[in-house]
Amino acid sequence: GSQTCAVQGIDLIVPFNASAFDVAAGLKCKVNHPNGKSYEVAIPKGSQNGTALRLPKMGLTHVNGAIGSLIAVVNYVIPELSEEQQEALKKLLKGA
């Protein structure tokens, strides 16, 4: 779906979708910047849904020269898994 960007002072607040499995595996997730570029961010282990990650110097520029941050907000999504992936995950979770 379309993700809405909010402006708070000179900071940009951007929600982004992250697969709970990607985060658990330590993979990076993509954040779409309102400028059209996308950036990869590493989500710290143990982050919960709604965790805000601050990316300095990627927000708006204030008239005094200060540069805001891009604040990426984690939105966990559960990916659709194939039957093989489900079986593999069940084995992993059982510790088999």
N, C-alpha and C positions, 0 to 999 in steps of 0.2 A: 504493500500500500504506500501511499504518498506520506512522507514524513514531514512534519511541520517544524520549521525552525522558529525559535523565539529570540528576541533581542532583549538583553537585560543590561542596560548601560552600554558598555563597549564590548560586552561578552555576547557570544552567539551560543544559544542552547539548541543542540541538535540531538534528537533521539535516534538511535540506530538499532537495527535488529541484530541479535547475536544468537547463534545456536548454543544452547546450553552445553552440547557435546564439544563444540569447538573450544569453548572457554575451559571446560574440564581438561581438554587435551592440551591447552596452552597455545592454541592457534590464534592468529590475529584476525580481527574482524574489520570490515570496511565501514568507514564513516563518510557519508557524502556531505562535503562542505557546500554551503549555499553558493559559492563561487563556481560550482560545477565540477570541481576536482574531488577526487575521493582519496582518503588517507587510510592507512592501516593502523589500527591501534591494538596494543596488547592489553587484554583485560586482566587485572590482577586476580590471582586465584582467590576464591572465596567471595568475589564480588556478588552482590545480590541484584535482583531486578531493580532498576531505578538508580543504581550506583552512577554517580557523576564522575567522569574522568576529565580533568582539566588539561587542555593542550595549549600551552602558553603561546602568545604572539601569533595566534591564528584567528583572532577576532577582528573587531572593527578598530580603526585608528581614530583616536580622539584628536580634537583640534590642537591639544597641547603636545601631541606626539606620542602619547601613551598608546600601547596596542593591547587590546583585550584578548581574552582567551576564547577558544572554541571549547565549549563544555559538552562533551558527548555523554548522553544518558543511555545506559544499557537497557535494552528491551529484549528480554529473553524470549526466544521462540523455540518450540519443540519441532525439530525437523521430521519430515516423513521418512521412515526407514523402509528399505526393502526387506523382504523376509530373511535374506541372508544376513543383513545388518542386524536385524532384530535378534536372530539366533546368536550371532557373535556377541552382541551386547549382553544377552542373558547369560552366556557362558562367562563373560568377563565379570559380571555382577555377582555370579555365584562363586567366583574364584576357582572355576574349574580349570 
